[in-house]
Amino acid sequence: ADINLQEVHDFMIEIARKVGERITSATPSTGAAGSKKNSVDLVTETDQAVEKILSTSLHEKYPTFSFMGEETYKPGDKLTDAPTFILDPIDGTTNFVHRNPYVAISLGLAINKSPTVGIVYNPFTQTLYSAIKSHGAYLTHFLTPQPQPQKLKLPLHPPTPLTPLSTCLIAIEWGSDRSANDFAVKSRTFTKLAAADGGMVHGLRSLGSAALNMCAVAAGEMDVYWEAGCWAWDVCAGWVVLGEAGGRVVDANPGGWEVGVDGRRYLAVRGGEGQEGVIREFWGLVEGRFE
Ligand code: IPD
């Protein structure tokens, strides 16, 4: 049956807005939840509660759709071709725990494994990035001067052409995997990008939310985002926004022009002329390969 993507999109926004209050009013507590694979892979009771509320609403409204969520994922779960909601209830959990407001609900819908609807909502700033494949990307500020809040809805446009990588502002994350080969590849590449005899890029930023990083690239506030180790729920929603703003996602490892939403290694580049050149330049500075 045909899926009414606009209706799905509007419903996703409605429930994210509602549950957003739960996030902003919470006292972040890792309590019984704590950490997952190590002491920097945090999860709070709020992550779990928010995932439960959202998944319940989604199941009720769309009972035939599949669901994949950060907090209920089990090793071996695979993304299928079925319409699948892909959810990170709090992307930026570490920020949340530290009361840093760079946090988002990342809710995507993939169909045939392709990111198709995406909403990335920061409940602290009440900023929403949203997109439906082939229908453009939007930015909505729900908080505007008092007393009459007004809604801004702007199409996101890719700004100026992308010039050499050295002039780029790059989002790059350590992630929660702090050991072994992948950590070494990251460390060497960070250095290579920054060094005078390397890329000597304008700047590297680790803001702590993959979903917001994708949206920052979509909006042209960042030029490139590179990370290995994050998951489909971190990137699915932002991917739609980025794609609709003219951006592109390829593999974090050099040479991978095609990467799936569950590929776990991503190089995202904003829209604008020169995109392919920047991707090739970036790959040229990656020191090693992720496993
Ligand atoms: C994390 C954030 C972070 C990224 C990690 C993700 P979480 O998601 O997106 O920026 O570096 O790889 O796991 O754990 O806060 O939902």
Residues whose N, C-alpha, C, O or C-beta is under 5 A from the ligand:
A	BS01	IPD	L42 D88 I90 D91 G92 T93 T94 E173 W174 G175 S176 G208 S209 A210 A211 G229 C230 D234
